Amino acid sequence: MTDTNQNDVPELSFANTGTFLKAPAADPSELTADTDVAVFGAPFDGAVSRRPGTRYGPQELRQASAWYDHFAGGADGAYNADTDRHVAHEAVTLCDCGDAPTVPNDVERTRKQVKRYAETIAETAFPIMLGGDHYLTYPAFDGFAETVDGDVGLIHLDAHSDTIDGNELYGDHWHGSPMARINDLPAGSYRNHAMIGIRGYEREGFRDRVDSEGLLVKYARDVRKDGIDAVIAEAIDHASQDTEAVYLTVDIDAVDPAYAPGTGTPEPGGLTSVQFLRAMDLLGACDDVAAMDLVEVSPPVDDASDTTAMLGANAVTRFFEAKFC
């Protein structure tokens, strides 16, 4: 029998895809001072109001990310023709901490566990959460904020403001309320909150809240009029003013459903995929952004080509490359 050295066989792009960008797996307690970035999933959609399925988002995003690591994950890295940059993922110490414990039918228990998981990771590394529904941003922000000595700004890409204080059907804790709950935290405030891509319908009084509480909203129409670069620059200025760090949350439905159909509450008229990826480049290059998440990817309603998962994985990878590579 011939002795085959497996090290001579290149790894296939679709093999060994259990972690984001094929990073080594690690428990949050095992992270060291040398760890630059730690990804974790939050497979929970118990706070949605429409179509479930985002619980499957974290693993689908990991699977999709393998394609991008196939090129840039080697020792020599690769040239990213879209960003005109040479990137090498191996130059960054990236770990995947698996999924935070979640309880499918218990929002409160899930919230506590996601907060604890996010806080443990943020004490050592730059945290990136893969959702899951958008309610999860509240405990992830809360956990991250526990590691920051001061106020935390928020940049928020979304079709919806998610600022509903309370709902007679869903209560105070659902995916329509995370920004209201963050505003309740000592480290969070609407005056340090910048939203991008808002469109569709908002509750009565939303415009009054924007005017009275210092919230910056750049609607989808503003992106079309002023361009994504100008809008991102204004958002960064707003969220970083008088704050110690900025948290970035990205709801995939900020993107038009023509480019990202696999989400629970799609809204026509959103960002193009080009605008979206450019936003991730700019936000990744911002020194003030110290944590991020990407949420609301729902594989059961995605198309046959997994378009939404591929775009989401590309967006996180572009952010990661802009910040660390």
Secondary structure as UniProt FT lines:
FT   HELIX           6..8
FT   TURN            13..14
FT   HELIX           20..22
FT   HELIX           28..30
FT   TURN            33..34
FT   STRAND          37..42
FT   TURN            46..47
FT   HELIX           54..56
FT   HELIX           57..72
FT   TURN            75..76
FT   STRAND          78..80
FT   TURN            81..84
FT   STRAND          85..87
FT   HELIX           89..91
FT   STRAND          94..99
FT   TURN            104..105
FT   HELIX           107..122
FT   TURN            123..124
FT   STRAND          126..131
FT   HELIX           134..136
FT   HELIX           137..145
FT   TURN            146..147
FT   STRAND          152..157
FT   TURN            168..170
FT   TURN            175..176
FT   HELIX           178..184
FT   TURN            186..187
FT   HELIX           190..192
FT   STRAND          193..198
FT   TURN            204..205
FT   HELIX           206..213
FT   STRAND          216..219
FT   HELIX           220..226
FT   HELIX           228..240
FT   TURN            241..242
FT   STRAND          245..251
FT   HELIX           252..254
FT   TURN            257..259
FT   HELIX           273..284
FT   TURN            287..288
FT   STRAND          289..295
FT   HELIX           299..301
FT   TURN            304..305
FT   HELIX           307..324
//
